[in-house]
């Protein structure tokens, strides 16, 4: 029975190795997936070696090989997780622990197989490596729920190895290494290992796929020239921000910016110079942004910023600072006397506003700035027609 489970484990480990190798073709998951694919591949080798043990009269080398390859596979797993979560690869730590564990395994090899001390010393390295792997997850400052679940799965896996000596003592692990495959303990041990292997593989696969999808979403919503949100990304964030700012009661403003005479810059100095103007403006804008601000390039030379916590006066100061910085900027590709300018429209959230209506009012203020000669900031009227009528009455 244990032989069949070993064969199943071999197939499952091979499938996971292939699946993670496939994930490694995606840039976001490439480094981590390669390490984890290698871990499962080494696990497959361990299952093959363990399956061959009964065929040899003196399988000392094979028994050690099964132990070494499975433990090394867990270490590769730890390196993959470290890479996934942005840690410095703990190669020296895992390497040192592996060498010590290999030496320990060789030292206890000739101890009686039924010795409780031998059982504990044999399983402890697995528990230690998995605890170190779990540590890589729990070192992450901001963990998602799936990250926390992964960490606790690894802790449970570590504890599982610490429980195996009790199972081996209860059911018997066989008088010789060849007998192990025919014992009830062998069936239980391999079955539990299979469940852990599948559980971890599925969870880690979900972590990597989640990050790949998030990365794809970010790229689809990011303007490549400026690094700001594109129109799609900005509108998505605006839809999310709208209900929040409406319920919060704090002032919120929006600023729309448009580069002046941008077509003339492109036509006169070339599109490369125009791109540098856009990039320079975006750099000044990004430098002025706070943590809760949302900024995007919503058109060729048009930008928008949502400023939670800022009233119209504060938003105007924000816009004036960017306008002045751009006017003083020297842009590569433009003559010394040529300075790009921008016009700005500002609107503060009113009680009856939606994000869409506030955006329209800021747009009207921008048109006023254009009509007033450009290179200036204009603020949309804050009072509604109804409130002005009441004041007049």
C-alpha positions, 0 to 999 in steps of 0.5 A: 500500500505504501508503495502505491502512495509513493507512486501517487506522491511522485506523480503529484510532485511532478505535476506541481513541479511542471505547474510552477515551472509554467508559472515561472514563464510569468515575469512577476512570479519567475524567480519564486516559481523556479525555486518552488518548481525545483523543490517539487522536482527534488521531492520527486527524486526523493520519492523515487529513491525511497521507492527503490529502497526495498530492492536493495539488501544494503540500502544505506546510501539510498536511505540517506539519499531519500532523507537528503533530497527531501530535506533539500527540497524543503530548503529550496521551498524556503528560498522560493518563499523568501524570493516571493516575499521580497526577502534577501535569500537566506542561502547561508542559513539554509545551507548551514542547517542542511549540512548540520542535519545531514551530519546528524542523520549520518550520526544516528543511522546505526541507532536502533530504528525503534529508538524513540531518540532516533525517531525524534532526531530523524524527524526534527530536521524536517520540523526545523526546516519547515519552521524556518520556511514559515518564518519567511512568511511571518516576516512579511510586514503587511500580510494578506489573509492567504499569506497568513494561512500559508504561514500557519499551514507551514507551522502545522506541517512542522508540528506534523513532523514532530508528531511522527515519532509518536506514530512510529512508536505506536504503529512501528516503522519496521525493523529495517529500512526495507520493512518501512514500506510494508508498515501501517506507519508508512501508509500514514506517514506518506498519506499525511505527507501527500496532503501537506504537499498538495495543500501547500502546492495549491496555496502557493499556486494561489499566492503566485497567481494572485500576484500575477493578476494584481501585477497585470491589473497594475500594468493595465492601469498604469501609464508607461510614460509617467508611471501615473494611473492611466484614464482607466486606472484613475476612473476605477480609483475615483469610483472607489473613492467617491462613496468614501469621501462622500460619507467621511465628511472631510473636504475633498477636491479635484484638480484637472491639469492641461499642458498649454500649447502642447500640440505646438511643442510636438509640431515644433520640437518633435514628439520626443521633446513632447514626451519629455515635457509630459514626463517632467510635468508628471514628475513634479506632480508625483513629487507633490502627491500625498499618500492618500492622493490619486493622480492619473494621466487621463488624456494625451496632455491632461492630468487629474488629481483627487485630493481627499482632505483638501478644500478648494483653497488648499487644492489651489495652493497645490495646483499653483505649486506645480504650475510654478515648478513647471514654468521654472523647469528646463526641459531637454530638447527645448530651447533655453527660452522656451518654458512649458506651462499648464492650466488648472481647474479646481473643484471642491466636493459639494453636498450634492456632488458625485465624483463625476459631477465634481470632475465636470465642475473642475473641467469647466474651471479648466476651460476658464483658465484656458480662456483667461490666458492659460498658465493659471489656476481657476476654481469652480464656484462652491455654492450651488444655485439653490444656496445662492437663491436662499442667501439672496432671499 
